[in-house]
Amino acid sequence: MELGIIYSGEFGKRFVCNLASPYLCPTFGACGINGCDYCKKYDYSSNITYVKELPEPLQLGLYVEEPKKYVEKFNCEVLLTINIHPDILVSLPEIGEFKALIVPACDQNWCLPGLRKQLSDKCSELGIEFASPKPFCSLLPSGIVISEFCEEFSMGRPEFSVVMDGNTIRKVEVTRSDPCGAAYYVARRMRGYVVESKSEFWKEIHQHQCAYPCMASMDRDVELGEAPFHLAGYIMVYQFSAAAGIEADEFIPEHFKNIVYINQR
């Protein structure tokens, strides 16, 4: 599958690096250079056929009158954008050729609700699949092309395979990673953990998710009612707990259950 990425800022760089150069993961922090065991065995650099880094939106001003000055014609199957100016974002279907557009809203300013509706309508008219997950790790397979993206890159809502020996976690494998790669860090840290209480188990997972450099904003989101970073943590705890055969209903706030549980039951 051919993937195009248009981004600005450090989060975009981190996403590209996670896909194409996962061996650089220790430079982000978490395990650290001396503690890295290079657990990420993938390399999707050959799938990335188009990458464009743009100035951050605030640097371009309130309006961009000629988006084509910043993005040349391009072609790919899936286009993924991170933190680009809304005037450029909404013009992309006229500039490039692609079958699906994914615009994560890990920060609400990456794709405000009104812009999301505009993009959704425009993509629908053009026969382009569209998704704007908030945060990115809430992405679930949908449509033909986006489902293929999730399968090809083993990416979206994190999934694990956990082998228990009594109360001890003996083995953990990541079967689907979140886009930032935090699932691999959580998997590594949770191996050997002895489950003595559910609440401490949930806290341990959440602590490791917090320690990894998450892409989700810690600012309050108008739609979620709190930070996307918090929702990312609830998704991680629920997904890992489910893989270990330990329920986590009590850990998930009522206002997030409709998101965390979607397609899970």
C-alpha positions as CSV (number, residue, x, y, z in Angstrom):
1,M,0.0,0.0,0.0
2,E,1.3,3.4,-0.9
3,L,1.1,6.0,1.9
4,G,1.5,9.7,1.6
5,I,2.1,11.9,4.7
6,I,1.8,15.7,4.9
7,Y,2.7,17.1,8.3
8,S,4.1,19.9,10.3
9,G,5.7,19.9,13.8
10,E,7.4,17.4,16.0
11,F,4.4,15.0,16.2
12,G,4.4,14.6,12.5
13,K,8.2,13.9,12.5
14,R,7.7,11.3,15.2
15,F,5.0,9.6,13.3
16,V,7.0,9.3,10.1
17,C,10.0,8.1,12.1
18,N,7.9,5.5,13.9
19,L,6.9,4.0,10.5
20,A,10.1,4.4,8.6
21,S,12.9,4.4,11.2
22,P,11.6,2.6,14.3
23,Y,15.2,1.9,15.4
24,L,15.3,5.6,16.4
25,C,12.6,5.1,19.0
26,P,15.0,5.5,21.9
27,T,15.8,9.0,20.9
28,F,12.2,9.9,21.9
29,G,12.8,9.0,25.5
30,A,10.9,6.2,27.4
31,C,13.3,3.2,27.3
32,G,16.3,5.4,26.5
33,I,19.2,4.6,24.2
34,N,20.9,2.3,26.7
35,G,17.7,0.5,27.5
36,C,16.4,-0.1,24.0
37,D,16.1,-3.7,22.9
38,Y,14.9,-2.8,19.4
39,C,11.6,-4.5,19.9
40,K,10.0,-2.8,16.8
41,K,10.9,-5.2,14.0
42,Y,9.0,-3.4,11.2
43,D,10.1,-0.9,8.5
44,Y,7.5,0.6,6.3
45,S,9.8,3.1,4.6
46,S,9.2,1.4,1.2
47,N,5.4,2.0,1.6
48,I,5.8,5.8,2.1
49,T,5.8,7.2,-1.5
50,Y,5.2,10.8,-0.6
51,V,6.2,12.9,2.4
52,K,5.9,16.7,2.7
53,E,6.8,18.8,5.7
54,L,5.0,22.2,5.9
55,P,5.4,25.2,8.2
56,E,3.2,25.0,11.2
57,P,-0.3,26.5,10.6
58,L,0.4,29.6,12.8
59,Q,3.4,30.4,10.8
60,L,1.3,30.7,7.6
61,G,-1.2,33.1,9.1
62,L,-5.0,33.0,9.2
63,Y,-5.5,32.4,5.5
64,V,-3.6,30.5,2.8
65,E,-4.9,31.8,-0.6
66,E,-2.9,29.6,-2.8
67,P,-2.4,26.1,-1.2
68,K,-0.8,24.8,-4.4
69,K,2.2,26.9,-3.6
70,Y,2.9,24.6,-0.6
71,V,1.9,21.2,-2.0
72,E,2.7,19.9,-5.4
73,K,0.7,17.2,-7.3
74,F,1.1,13.8,-5.7
75,N,-0.4,10.3,-5.9
76,C,-0.9,7.6,-3.2
77,E,-3.5,5.2,-1.9
78,V,-3.9,6.6,1.6
79,L,-3.0,10.2,2.5
80,L,-2.4,11.0,6.2
81,T,-2.1,14.6,7.4
82,I,-0.9,15.8,10.8
83,N,-1.3,19.4,11.9
84,I,-1.5,21.3,8.6
85,H,-3.2,24.6,7.8
86,P,-7.0,24.1,7.3
87,D,-6.9,26.0,3.9
88,I,-4.3,23.5,2.6
89,L,-6.0,20.5,4.2
90,V,-9.4,21.2,2.5
91,S,-7.7,21.8,-0.9
92,L,-5.8,18.4,-0.9
93,P,-8.5,16.5,-2.9
94,E,-8.0,18.9,-5.7
95,I,-4.2,18.8,-5.5
96,G,-3.4,15.1,-5.1
97,E,-4.9,11.7,-6.1
98,F,-5.7,9.3,-3.2
99,K,-8.4,6.8,-2.2
100,A,-8.6,7.6,1.5
101,L,-7.8,10.5,3.7
102,I,-7.0,10.1,7.4
103,V,-6.8,13.3,9.5
104,P,-6.1,12.4,13.2
105,A,-7.3,15.0,15.7
106,C,-4.9,14.2,18.6
107,D,-5.1,18.0,19.1
108,Q,-8.5,19.5,18.3
109,N,-6.7,22.2,16.3
110,W,-5.5,19.7,13.8
111,C,-9.1,19.2,12.6
112,L,-11.9,21.2,14.2
113,P,-15.4,19.8,14.1
114,G,-16.6,22.2,11.3
115,L,-13.6,21.4,9.2
116,R,-14.1,17.6,9.8
117,K,-17.7,17.9,8.5
118,Q,-16.5,19.9,5.5
119,L,-13.8,17.3,4.7
120,S,-16.2,14.4,5.2
121,D,-18.8,15.9,2.8
122,K,-16.1,16.7,0.2
123,C,-14.5,13.2,0.4
124,S,-18.0,11.6,0.2
125,E,-18.8,13.5,-3.0
126,L,-15.5,12.4,-4.6
127,G,-15.6,8.8,-3.5
128,I,-12.7,9.1,-1.0
129,E,-12.8,7.3,2.3
130,F,-12.4,9.6,5.2
131,A,-11.6,9.2,8.9
132,S,-10.6,11.7,11.6
133,P,-9.9,9.7,14.8
134,K,-9.6,11.6,18.1
135,P,-7.1,10.5,19.2
136,F,-5.3,8.6,16.5
137,C,-5.2,5.4,18.6
138,S,-9.0,5.3,18.5
139,L,-8.9,4.5,14.8
140,L,-10.8,1.3,13.8
141,P,-11.0,-0.4,10.4
142,S,-13.7,1.2,8.2
143,G,-14.4,1.0,4.5
144,I,-12.2,-1.0,2.1
145,V,-9.1,1.2,1.9
146,I,-8.8,2.3,5.6
147,S,-9.3,-1.3,6.7
148,E,-6.5,-2.3,4.4
149,F,-4.4,0.5,5.9
150,C,-5.0,-0.8,9.4
151,E,-4.1,-4.3,8.3
152,E,-1.1,-3.4,6.1
153,F,0.6,-1.2,8.8
154,S,-0.8,-3.1,11.7
155,M,-1.9,0.2,13.1
156,G,-4.9,1.8,14.8
157,R,-6.5,0.9,18.1
158,P,-3.8,-1.1,20.0
159,E,-4.2,-4.9,20.4
160,F,-2.2,-7.4,22.3
161,S,-1.6,-11.1,22.8
162,V,-1.0,-11.7,26.5
163,V,0.0,-15.1,28.0
164,M,-0.7,-15.4,31.7
165,D,1.0,-17.9,34.1
166,G,-1.3,-17.7,37.1
167,N,-1.2,-14.1,38.1
168,T,2.1,-13.4,36.2
169,I,2.3,-11.9,32.8
170,R,4.8,-14.2,31.0
171,K,4.5,-13.0,27.4
172,V,3.2,-10.0,25.6
173,E,3.1,-9.4,21.9
174,V,1.7,-6.4,20.0
175,T,-0.7,-7.5,17.3
176,R,-1.7,-4.0,16.4
177,S,0.2,-0.9,17.4
178,D,-1.1,2.5,18.1
179,P,0.3,5.1,15.6
180,C,2.8,6.5,18.1
181,G,4.2,3.0,18.9
182,A,3.5,3.2,22.7
183,A,2.0,-0.3,22.6
184,Y,5.5,-1.8,22.2
185,Y,6.7,0.2,25.3
186,V,3.7,-0.9,27.4
187,A,4.2,-4.5,26.2
188,R,7.8,-4.5,27.2
189,R,7.2,-3.0,30.6
190,M,4.3,-5.3,31.5
191,R,6.2,-8.5,30.9
192,G,6.8,-10.2,34.2
193,Y,4.2,-8.1,36.1
194,V,2.4,-9.9,38.9
195,V,-1.3,-9.0,39.1
196,E,-2.2,-8.6,42.7
197,S,-5.1,-6.2,42.4
198,K,-7.0,-4.9,39.4
199,S,-6.7,-1.3,40.4
200,E,-2.9,-1.5,40.7
201,F,-2.8,-3.4,37.4
202,W,-4.7,-0.7,35.6
203,K,-2.4,2.0,37.2
204,E,0.7,0.1,36.0
205,I,-0.5,0.0,32.4
206,H,-1.6,3.6,32.5
207,Q,1.7,4.7,34.0
208,H,3.7,3.2,31.2
209,Q,1.4,4.7,28.6
210,C,2.0,8.1,30.2
211,A,5.8,7.6,30.2
212,Y,5.9,7.1,26.4
213,P,5.8,10.3,24.3
214,C,2.1,10.2,23.2
215,M,0.9,12.2,20.2
216,A,-2.4,13.2,21.9
217,S,-2.8,16.6,23.4
218,M,-3.1,17.3,27.1
219,D,-5.3,20.3,26.5
220,R,-9.1,20.0,27.1
221,D,-11.0,19.1,23.9
222,V,-14.4,20.8,23.4
223,E,-16.1,17.6,22.1
224,L,-14.5,15.1,24.5
225,G,-14.8,17.3,27.6
226,E,-11.3,16.5,28.6
227,A,-7.9,15.9,27.0
228,P,-7.5,13.4,24.1
229,F,-4.4,12.2,26.1
230,H,-6.7,10.9,28.8
231,L,-8.8,9.0,26.3
232,A,-5.7,7.5,24.8
233,G,-4.8,6.2,28.2
234,Y,-8.3,4.6,28.8
235,I,-8.1,2.9,25.4
236,M,-4.7,1.4,26.2
237,V,-5.7,0.2,29.7
238,Y,-8.9,-1.4,28.3
239,Q,-7.2,-3.0,25.4
240,F,-4.4,-4.5,27.4
241,S,-6.7,-5.6,30.2
242,A,-9.0,-7.4,27.7
243,A,-6.0,-9.2,26.2
244,A,-5.0,-10.4,29.7
245,G,-8.5,-11.5,30.5
246,I,-9.0,-8.9,33.2
247,E,-12.1,-6.6,33.0
248,A,-11.5,-2.9,33.2
249,D,-15.0,-1.5,33.2
250,E,-14.5,0.3,36.5
251,F,-11.5,2.1,35.2
252,I,-13.3,3.7,32.2
253,P,-15.4,6.8,32.9
254,E,-19.0,6.7,31.8
255,H,-18.6,9.5,29.2
256,F,-15.8,7.6,27.4
257,K,-17.4,4.1,27.4
258,N,-19.2,4.6,24.1
259,I,-15.8,5.3,22.5
260,V,-13.6,2.8,24.3
261,Y,-16.1,-0.1,24.0
262,I,-17.0,0.5,20.3
263,N,-16.8,-2.7,18.3
264,Q,-15.3,-4.4,21.3
265,R,-18.4,-6.3,22.5
